[in-house]
Amino acid sequence: MKNQLIDLNNHLFAAIERLSDEDMSGDELKKEISRSKALSALSKDVIANARLALDAKLAIGVHLKQGELPTMIESPKA
């Protein structure tokens, strides 16, 4: 799998850093705010999807052991 939830976390923090740039203003700032809102909305969908996958496994009575999380939730392999 190419992207992991940790990648989403990194993208969100990068967006926060861009929004914190005090030298940004005007149209550039408006563009970044719009991009951040879109990223936030998509992030909520990704997280909801991961939660659904986990809830589905738990609902069917799967007792999860380490390494048995739904693929999108697993930590990247080192």
SULLIN-V824466 format. One line per field, one symbol per residue. phi: phi as a letter, one per 40 degrees, with the letter a starting at -180 (. if undefined). psi: psi as a letter, one per 30 degrees, with the letter a starting at -180 (. if undefined). Layout:
phi->???
psi->???
This chain:
phi->.cbbccccdcccccccccccccccafccccccccccccccccccccccccccccccccccgcccbdgbcddccdcccc
psi->keklfeeeeeeeeeeeeeffjffklbeeeeeeeeeeeeeeeeeeeeeeeeeeeeeeeeeggkjklkgglkeffkkkk.
